[in-house]
Amino acid sequence: QFATFSEVDTEIGKTLKRYEAFGDGFERFHVNLTKDALQSNDLQKSLKDMDKRCQDRLRDCASSQKDQINDILPFIRNTSSILVHGSGNLLALTIACSIQEHEGVRFYICEGRPARKGYPHGSGEQLLEKVLATPEGMRLKDKLHNYCTIVPDSGVSSVMNSVDFVIMGAYCVTEHGGLVHSTGSLQIAIVAA
């Protein structure tokens, strides 16, 4: 399929370009993926090595999500009230698993980015749709709105006194432990403190 390493590198760059918004993690992945290929004279061997690295990364991502869900579930109780900010797949799975495991749990979901294309009521609505799209969430179809309330970002401080903890996603984590996340995260952190 590819005659030269340059063709492979160009195709990888095009593929990863779609994920640029997620931060520099994909640029680092690109470098990691291709780092040894330049040293090799055998393109087919390099392609097999890159394919193995991609498969390993996919396995790590899949098990990482399950590990993160398993890490958070012990902290959630039937009486927990949780503020959620973001609209990622991991947050959706966390909500679905938490409701399955703890019948009385309550989620306050930040409206986030109102009037997005396709989601006129914000990314909170998008998150609820993602919850329903998970295998765990499909079982909650009729009950999900009993557990989840979308809160305008400007109203976060009004629910903060009744919240036990906050869960938010991250586009990336810096080497010093800082989070890069969407608009509103700083406000929530300040109000939560």
C-alpha positions in Angstrom: 0.0 0.0 0.0 2.9 2.4 0.8 6.1 2.6 -1.2 8.0 4.9 1.1 8.2 5.9 4.7 7.3 9.5 3.6 3.9 8.2 2.3 3.3 6.5 5.6 4.2 9.5 7.6 2.0 11.8 5.5 -1.0 9.4 6.0 -0.4 9.2 9.7 -0.3 13.0 9.9 -3.6 13.3 8.0 -5.3 10.8 10.2 -4.1 12.3 13.5 -4.9 15.9 12.2 -8.6 15.1 13.0 -7.6 14.8 16.7 -5.6 18.0 17.0 -8.2 19.6 19.3 -7.4 17.0 21.9 -4.0 18.6 22.5 -0.4 17.6 22.0 -0.9 14.0 23.1 -1.5 13.0 19.5 1.6 14.8 18.3 3.6 12.8 20.9 1.8 9.6 19.8 2.8 10.4 16.2 6.5 10.8 17.2 6.3 7.6 19.3 4.7 5.7 16.5 7.3 6.6 13.9 10.4 7.0 16.1 12.2 3.8 15.0 10.9 3.6 11.4 13.6 6.1 10.1 16.3 3.8 11.4 15.0 0.8 9.5 15.6 -0.1 5.9 12.7 -2.5 5.8 9.4 -0.6 5.3 7.2 -3.7 5.8 8.8 -4.4 9.1 8.3 -0.8 10.2 4.7 -1.0 9.2 4.2 -4.1 11.3 5.9 -2.4 14.2 3.7 0.7 13.9 0.6 -1.5 13.6 1.6 -3.3 16.8 2.2 0.0 18.6 -1.3 1.2 17.5 -2.9 -2.0 18.7 -1.1 -1.7 22.0 -2.2 1.9 22.4 -5.9 0.9 21.7 -5.7 -1.9 24.3 -4.2 0.6 26.8 -7.0 3.1 26.1 -9.7 0.4 26.5 -8.3 -0.9 29.8 -7.5 2.5 31.0 -11.2 3.6 30.8 -12.2 0.4 32.7 -9.6 1.0 35.3 -10.7 4.6 35.8 -14.3 3.6 36.2 -13.3 0.9 38.7 -11.2 3.5 40.6 -14.1 6.0 41.0 -17.0 3.6 41.8 -15.9 2.8 45.4 -16.2 6.5 46.3 -19.8 6.8 45.0 -22.6 5.9 47.4 -26.4 5.6 47.1 -26.7 9.0 48.6 -24.0 10.8 46.6 -24.6 14.0 44.8 -22.1 14.6 42.0 -21.4 17.7 39.8 -20.2 16.7 36.3 -18.6 19.1 33.9 -17.7 17.8 30.4 -19.2 15.6 27.7 -16.7 12.9 27.1 -17.4 9.2 26.7 -15.6 8.3 29.9 -17.9 10.7 31.9 -20.9 9.1 30.2 -19.8 5.6 31.1 -19.1 6.8 34.7 -22.6 8.1 35.0 -24.2 5.0 33.6 -22.2 2.6 35.8 -22.7 4.7 38.9 -26.5 4.7 38.4 -26.5 0.9 37.9 -24.4 0.3 41.0 -25.9 2.9 43.3 -29.7 3.4 42.9 -30.0 6.7 44.8 -27.0 8.6 43.3 -27.8 12.1 41.9 -25.9 13.9 39.1 -25.9 17.6 38.4 -24.6 18.1 34.9 -23.2 21.4 33.9 -24.9 22.8 30.8 -21.6 23.7 29.3 -21.1 25.3 25.8 -24.7 26.3 25.2 -26.1 26.5 21.6 -23.7 24.1 20.1 -24.5 22.8 16.7 -26.8 19.8 17.1 -27.2 20.5 20.9 -29.1 23.7 21.4 -29.2 23.1 25.1 -25.4 22.6 25.5 -22.9 19.8 26.0 -24.8 18.6 29.1 -27.6 17.4 26.8 -24.9 15.8 24.6 -23.5 14.0 27.7 -26.9 12.5 28.5 -27.2 11.2 24.9 -23.8 9.6 25.3 -24.9 8.0 28.6 -27.9 6.5 26.8 -25.6 5.2 24.0 -23.5 3.1 26.4 -24.5 -0.5 26.9 -25.0 0.3 30.6 -27.0 3.4 29.8 -29.4 1.6 27.4 -30.9 -0.1 30.4 -31.6 3.3 32.0 -33.5 4.8 29.1 -36.7 5.6 31.0 -35.0 6.4 34.4 -32.0 8.5 33.4 -33.7 11.9 33.9 -34.7 10.8 37.5 -30.9 10.8 38.3 -29.6 13.6 36.2 -30.3 17.4 36.2 -28.7 19.8 33.8 -27.6 22.9 35.6 -26.7 26.2 33.9 -23.0 27.0 34.3 -24.0 30.2 36.0 -26.0 28.2 38.6 -23.2 25.9 39.7 -22.7 27.8 43.0 -26.3 27.3 43.9 -25.9 23.5 43.9 -22.4 23.3 45.2 -23.5 23.1 48.9 -25.4 19.9 48.1 -22.7 18.3 46.0 -20.3 15.7 47.6 -17.7 15.9 44.8 -17.0 17.1 41.3 -16.1 15.0 38.3 -14.7 16.6 35.2 -12.9 15.3 32.1 -9.6 16.6 30.8 -8.3 17.1 27.3 -4.9 16.5 28.6 -2.9 16.5 31.8 0.3 18.5 31.9 3.6 17.1 33.1 3.1 19.1 36.3 -0.3 17.7 37.0 -2.4 20.6 35.6 -5.6 19.9 33.6 -6.5 21.3 30.3 -10.2 21.4 30.0 -13.1 23.4 28.5 -14.5 26.7 29.5 -16.0 26.8 33.0 -13.6 24.4 34.7 -11.8 27.2 36.6 -15.1 28.6 37.8 -16.1 25.2 39.2 -12.8 24.7 40.8 -13.0 28.1 42.6 -16.6 27.5 43.7 -15.8 24.0 44.9 -12.8 25.2 47.0 
